[in-house]
Amino acid sequence: MIPMKKPVNRVKRKENLAGWAFIAPTMIAFLILTALPFFIALFLSFAQVSYFKGWDTLKIVGFQNFIDIFQDKDFVTSLGNTFVYVVTIVPLSIILSLVFAYCMNGRIYGKKFLRMAFFIPYISSIVAVGTVFKFLFREDGIINNILLNLHILSQPIKWAMDPRFSKVPIILLSVWASIGYQLILFTAAMQNVPVSLYEAAKLDGAGSFRQFWSITLPMISPTIFYLLITRTMAVFKIFGSVNVFTMGTAINSNRSVVLEIYTTAFSKYEFGPASAMSMVLFAIIMVVTGINFVGQKKWVHY
């Protein structure tokens, strides 16, 4: 006798159950650690509550928290600082990692060692790396000594206290720490570009720069777009490196939005305004990401 086949619906049901079983741990973690806190923060952004007196003091205030935070000079300053970080760190890190990846994609001695050396800062603790940078940029640190010996400076710079230069160490730290990951992605993308395109370009008389501009960049544009999106989101949420440099100082010229949210929530215990700040940051990230997705249609080639 020919064995009877199981009903298709039963097979599909088992496959669906197996699929849900595999994604269940991730979904549960997402709901508890991401979705639930988001909706709580969204609710608290329209309310005020006293941390010390409990939920009995909960009061719905509408958009008053949003009005208050935009009248807060510290929040407005931190918002401006964050935009400065975005427009400096994102393009600098992408351009430098692209240049390094292009150089190491050719014939170069010690290629594997260089990739490892660039990648180590990315997997290192940002607190540890930030502490090293804070030591380098002390008033009597190595950076000032080098600049003084080269006669670039006449007197040492107070990198952590001078509002004109306080962002420089944070920008350099963030760029340096992110190059390794981006370099690996750019290298992988460049190695997937068909060699036949370069051979055809050489036959047409195209030089190295022309090949890079007309072949390499368009072919790796999806990777550039991916890094542009992810780095923009990451820099908008910059916290660790800023916290290391601002710890123990009263200067506001380098504070980021996330650090301001953290201070408002866990130092002042003002959860309503802190939640409103987080919602503003979420909205800004969504708008900037949406603009990037609309603009990518003109320059990203799939």
C-alpha positions, 0 to 999 in steps of 0.5 A: 500500500502507498503510505498516505501523505500528511495533510498539507495544513498539518505540515504547515502548522508544524512548520509555523510552530517551529518558526515561532518557537525559534523567534519567541526568545527574541520577540519576548526580549524585544517586547520586555526590553524595548517595546514596553519601555518605549510605551512607558516613556511615551506615556510618561512624556505626557505626565509628571510623577514624583519618584519619592512619593510614588505613582499616587502623584501621577498627573497628566500634563499634556504637552507641558513637558515638551514646552518645558524642555525646549525652554531648558537651555541645557537641553537645547545646548545638548541638542545642538552638540549632538547635531555637531557630533553627527555632522562631524563623526559620521562623514569623517568615520565613513570617509577615513574607513573608505580610504583605508579599505581602498588602500588595504584592498590592494597589494600591501604588506601586513594587511591582516595585521592592519585590519586587526589593529583597526578592529581592536578599538571597535571591540574594546570598552568605550570607557577604557578607550575614553579614559586613555583619550582623556589622559592623552588630552590632559593639559599636561598630556601627550597631545599638548606636549607634541603640539608645543614641541612642534611650535604649533601651540604657544601654551597648552590647551585645556581640552576638557574645559575649553568650550572651543575645543572640548568636542575635539577629543570626543569626535576623534575618539568616536571616529577612531573607535568606529573605523575598524568595523566600517573598514571590514564592511568596505573591504568585503564590499570592494572584494565583491566588485567584479574584476572584469569592470576594472579590466574594461575600464583599463582598456578604455584608458581610465585611471585609478581615480576614475575607476574608483569614482565610476566603478568602486563607489557605485558598486559599494553604494549600498554598503555606504548607505547602510553605514550612513544609516547605522552610524547616524543613529549611533551618533545621535545616541552617543553617550559613553565617550561623552560621559567619560570626558564630562565626568567631574566637570560642569561644562555643557559645551560637549554634553549630548542629548542622551547624557542630558536624558540620563542626568534628568532622569537619574540625577534630578529624578524628573522622569516626565521631562526625561521621557519627553527628551527621549521622544524628541530624540526618537522623532529626530532620528526617524525624520533623519532616517526617512530623509536618508531613505528618500535621498538614497534613490538618487545615488544608491545602486543595487 
